[in-house]
């Protein structure tokens, strides 16, 4: 059986931050949901929120003891990304190393992302299927 391609990965620092956030959540959560939304000066921004349940079309990533759910509308934008944490003197935030980013605004709040292209082998299979 072929292994399924994982949409994104997370660093140990991000996993630790997810565990801490879940431990302090106001309501029970199964993990965090990651997505993208339109907005900001570069066109898109990443979203991270508590996930109370797994939605039917969520991509589920279980890694390093945590569950990260990827919004199905964001899969092609996040393909190949690594979720990490950036900590400075006054704050800590999730950051994404994303090979699909084409630019970012100066403030770091928004990015331009081009959807990933399907691998040629998959496209070839899709053309011959059916």
C-alpha positions as CSV (number, residue, x, y, z in Angstrom):
1,X,0.0,0.0,0.0
2,X,1.5,3.4,-1.0
3,X,2.0,5.9,1.7
4,X,-0.1,9.1,1.4
5,X,1.6,12.4,0.8
6,X,1.5,14.6,4.0
7,X,0.3,18.1,3.2
8,X,2.5,19.8,5.7
9,X,4.8,19.0,8.6
10,X,5.4,20.6,12.0
11,X,8.5,21.2,14.0
12,X,9.0,20.0,17.6
13,X,8.7,23.7,18.8
14,X,5.4,24.0,17.0
15,X,4.2,20.8,18.5
16,X,5.1,22.0,22.0
17,X,3.3,25.3,21.4
18,X,0.2,23.4,20.1
19,X,0.2,21.2,23.2
20,X,0.5,24.2,25.5
21,X,-2.3,26.0,23.7
22,X,-4.6,23.0,23.9
23,X,-3.9,22.6,27.6
24,X,-5.0,26.2,28.2
25,X,-8.0,26.2,25.8
26,X,-11.2,27.6,27.2
27,X,-13.2,24.7,25.7
28,X,-12.0,21.2,24.7
29,X,-10.3,20.9,21.3
30,X,-9.0,17.9,19.4
31,X,-6.2,20.0,17.8
32,X,-5.6,23.1,15.8
33,X,-7.0,23.9,12.3
34,X,-4.7,25.7,9.9
35,X,-5.9,27.5,6.8
36,X,-5.5,30.6,4.7
37,X,-7.8,33.6,4.1
38,X,-7.9,36.5,1.7
39,X,-6.7,39.7,3.2
40,X,-3.7,41.8,4.1
41,X,-1.5,43.9,1.8
42,X,0.1,40.8,0.1
43,X,-3.3,39.1,-0.5
44,X,-3.5,36.2,1.9
45,X,-2.8,35.4,5.5
46,X,-2.5,32.1,7.5
47,X,-5.1,31.2,10.1
48,X,-4.6,29.0,13.1
49,X,-7.6,28.3,15.4
50,X,-8.8,25.7,17.9
51,X,-10.6,22.7,16.3
52,X,-13.4,21.3,18.4
53,X,-13.9,18.4,16.0
54,X,-12.6,16.9,12.8
55,X,-14.6,18.0,9.8
56,X,-15.3,15.5,7.1
57,X,-12.9,17.0,4.5
58,X,-10.1,18.1,6.8
59,X,-6.7,16.8,6.1
60,X,-5.5,15.3,9.4
61,X,-1.9,15.5,10.3
62,X,-0.9,13.6,13.5
63,X,2.7,14.2,14.2
64,X,4.9,14.7,17.3
65,X,1.9,13.9,19.6
66,X,-0.4,16.6,18.2
67,X,-3.2,16.8,15.7
68,X,-3.2,19.6,13.1
69,X,-6.2,19.8,10.8
70,X,-5.8,21.5,7.4
71,X,-8.8,23.3,6.0
72,X,-9.5,21.5,2.6
73,X,-9.6,24.9,0.8
74,X,-6.0,25.5,1.9
75,X,-4.4,22.2,1.0
76,X,-2.9,23.4,-2.3
77,X,-1.7,26.6,-0.7
78,X,0.0,24.7,2.2
79,X,1.4,21.7,0.3
80,X,5.0,21.2,1.4
81,X,4.9,23.8,4.2
82,X,6.5,23.5,7.6
83,X,4.7,24.9,10.6
84,X,7.1,26.4,13.2
85,X,7.1,28.9,16.1
86,X,8.8,32.3,16.2
87,X,9.5,33.6,19.7
88,X,10.9,37.0,20.5
89,X,11.1,39.1,23.7
90,X,7.4,40.0,23.8
91,X,5.5,37.4,21.7
92,X,5.3,34.0,20.3
93,X,3.5,33.1,17.1
94,X,3.2,30.3,14.6
95,X,5.0,30.8,11.3
96,X,5.1,28.9,8.1
97,X,7.9,28.0,5.8
98,X,6.0,27.6,2.6
99,X,7.5,26.8,-0.8
100,X,4.4,28.2,-2.5
101,X,4.9,31.7,-1.1
102,X,5.8,34.1,-3.9
103,X,6.1,37.2,-1.7
104,X,5.3,38.6,1.7
105,X,4.5,42.1,3.0
106,X,6.9,44.0,5.1
107,X,4.9,43.7,8.3
108,X,4.9,39.9,8.1
109,X,1.1,39.6,8.5
110,X,0.3,38.5,4.9
111,X,1.7,36.6,2.0
112,X,1.1,35.9,-1.7
113,X,0.8,32.2,-2.3
114,X,0.5,30.3,-5.6
115,X,-1.3,27.0,-5.3
116,X,0.9,23.9,-5.7
117,X,0.7,22.0,-9.0
118,X,-0.3,18.4,-8.9
119,X,2.7,16.1,-9.5
120,X,3.0,14.9,-13.1
121,X,2.5,11.2,-12.1
122,X,-0.8,12.1,-10.4
123,X,-1.9,14.2,-13.4
124,X,-1.1,11.3,-15.8
125,X,-3.1,8.9,-13.7
126,X,-6.0,11.3,-13.6
127,X,-6.0,11.6,-17.5
128,X,-6.1,7.9,-17.9
129,X,-8.6,7.0,-15.2
130,X,-12.1,6.2,-16.1
